[in-house]
Amino acid sequence: MTELLNLELYKFLLIFLRIGSAIMLMPGFNAGYVNAQLRLSIALAITVILIPFLSDKLPPIPQNFADILQMLLFEITYGIFIGIFMQILMAAINLAGNLIGQAIGFSNAQMFDPAFQQQSIIIDSFLTIVALTLIFITNLHHLMLSAVIESYNLLPAGSTLPTDDMAQTISKTLTQSFLIGFKLGSPFIAFTIVFYVGMGLLSRLMPQLNIFFLSMPLQIYLGIGLIFITLPVIIIWFIKYYEDGLQLFLH
């Protein structure tokens, strides 16, 4: 009976540490308004459900305590890696929000972002909330949990920590998120160039007027109108990018 209890506790810890550390960092789950107790409760419930399904993917109990401790630390590292990977995917919409905010003159219009518990550009907070809402409405959070579960095929429990591959994956994902964020905000970059070129020409034609001061309301109105036009495309493009990014763990 003691050996059976030790075996079940060993399986529980291996699964819980990866699942729990990933959920602590997952977009939506890691928001400031989701308390740690709720996140831990979700991780505990998922772990209890998964024990029968993942038992055959777990290595036998090592006889050395140092090996057990190393294995547990590796599982925590795997969970943190998956959570950070998902956060980097979300960074694309944050970059787009910053670019849009600066393009329409909202760079100094900041508000408290409840998702990250910090001040951020209001457009950035708006796009983040819309993106998270769509992630949960379209059940992409199920895909996020599936990515953690399927990670046992890509990152088997008890295997050597692939630090080089993990670093390359993070670096590649950062680059992709930057490019996607830049593409999402590209209409507003073009809008900024055209708008300021036009205002520069007007200031040359009417040097006695402070054109750039008077054009600020027009810049805001046109920018908000452009947001209304491009918002569906931005969100759909981002959701598709996020879904494709999670496929890394689902092969």
N, C-alpha and C positions, 0 to 999 in steps of 0.2 A: 504493500500500500504506500509506503514511504517513497519507494522508487517511482511509482506511478504519479504521486503528487509532485515529486520533483520534476518529472518529465513534463507534466502539464504546465507547471509553473515556468519551466524553461521555454516551452513553446509560446506561452502567453507573453512572456517578456520580449522574446525576439520579434513577435508580430506587433505588439503594442508599441515598442520603441520606434519602429519605423513608421507605423501608421500615425502615432501620436505626434511625433516630431514633424511629419509632413503636414498634418492638419493644423498644427500651430502656425504654420507659415503660408498656408494656402490662401489665395485671394478670396475675400469674402469671409472665410472662417477666421482670419487673423485680424479682422477689423476691430477697432477699439470698443465698439458697442457690443461685441460678442465676448462675454467674459470667459476667463480661462477655464472655469468649472464646466461651462457648457461644452467647450471644445474637448476637454478631457472626457466628458461623459460620452460625446459622440465617438471619440477614439476607442473608449472602452467597449461600447456597444458593437462597433464594427469589428474589433479584435475578437470578441467572444463569438461572433458569427463566422469569422474567417478561420478560426482554429482548425475545424475539421477539414477545410478545403486546402489549407496551406501546410498541413502537417507533413505531407510527403515531400515538400520542398525545403524542409529544414534539416540541417545536418544533425548528427547525433550529439549528445551532450559530451563536451570535452572533459577529460579527467582532471585537467589542470585548471585551477581557478583563474590564472592569468589569461589563459586562452578564452575562458568564458567571458571575462571582463572585456577583452579585446573585441570579441564578437559582438557584445552588446554595444560597445562604442561605435563599431562599424555600422550597426543597424541605425543608430542615432544619426550618424553621418549621412547615410543613404537617405533617410527621411528629410534631413535638412537640405540636402542637395536637391531633392525633388521639389520641396517647397520653394526654395530660392529660384529654381528653374521656372516654376509657374509665375513667380513674382516678376521675373525678367520678361516673360511674355506679356505681362500686364503693363510693363514699362513703356510699351509702344503707344498705348493710349494716353499715358501721362505726358510723354514727349509731344504728342499731337496737341494735347490740351495746352501745354505751355506755348507752343508755336502759335496756336490760334489766339490765345490770350494776348500775346505780344503784338500779333498782327492787327487786331481790332482795337488796341489801346486799353486792354484790361490787365496789363502786366502788374499794375499797382492795386487792382481790385482783388483783394484776397479775402478768403473766408476760412473758417475752421473746418478742416476736412475730418469728419468723424471716422472715416475708414482708416486713416493713418495717424490720427491724433496730432495734427500739425496744421499750420497755416499753408494754404496753397492758392494758386490762381483760381478764381471762381469757375472759369471755363474748364480747367483741369478737374476740379471736384465734380462738376456737372457730368463730364464725359465719363469719369471713373464710376460714378453712381449708376449712370445709364448702362455702361458696359457690364458691371456686376449684376444689375437687374436682369439684363438679357442672358447672362451666363446661367443664372438660376432658373429663369423662365424656360429657356431652351434645354434645360437638364444637362448642361455642360458640366455641372458640378458632379454628376454621376460619372462622366468621363474622367474627371480629375481623380475621383476615388478609384476608378478602374485603372488609371495610370499607376497609382501607388501599388495596387494589388498585382498588376502585370509586371511591375518592376522586378519581381522575384525571378522572372525569366531573364531579364537583362542584367540585373545585379543580384545574383544568387546569394542567399544568406550563408555566411561563413566563408565567402570568397575573399581573396585579397583585394584591398581597396584600390580601385583603378584611378588613382589620382590624376594621371596624365589625361585619360579619356574624359574624366569629369571636368578638368580645367579647360580642355578644348571645347567641350560641349557648352560650358558657360560662356566662353569667349565667342563662339560662333553664334549662340543665341543672343548675346548682347548686340553683336553686329546686326543680326537680322531685325531685332526689335528697333534699333536705331533707324535702320532703313525704312521699316514699315511705318514708324512714327513720323519720319520725315515725309514719306509719301502721303500719309493721311493728312498732314498739315500743308502739303504742297499747294492746294488751291488758295490758301490764305497767304502763303509766301508770294505767289503770283499777284494776288490782290494787293498786297503791301507795295510791291514794286510798281505796279500800274498806278496805284493811288498816289504814292509820293512823287512819282515822275510827273503826274498831272498837276499836283499841288506845286511842284517846283516850277513848272511852266507858268502857272497862274501867278506865282509870286514874282516872276520876272516881268510878266505883263503888267501887274499892279503892285509895284514895290512899296507903295505907301500903305498897303493893308497887311496886317499880320495873318497871312493866309493859313498858316499851319495851326494857329490858335483857333481861327474860325472854322477850320475843317474838321476839328475833333468830333463834334456831334455827327457830322456826315460819315466819318470813318466808323463810328460806333454803329450807326443805323445800317450802313451797308454791310458791315461785318456780321451783325446779328442776322440780317437777311440771308447772307451767304451761309451761315450756320444752319438756318432752317432748311436751306436747299440741300446742303451736303451731309447733314447729320445722318440720314438713313444709310447712305453709302459708306460713310466712315465707320459706323457701328457694324454693319454687315461685313465689311472688309476685315475689321478687327476680329470679329467673332470667328470668321473663317480662318484667319491666321492663328488664333488661339487654339482652335480645334486641330488644325494641322500640326501645331507645335506639340500637342499632347500625344500625337501618333508615335513619337519617338519611343514611348514606353509601351505601346500597344501592339508591337509586332510580335 
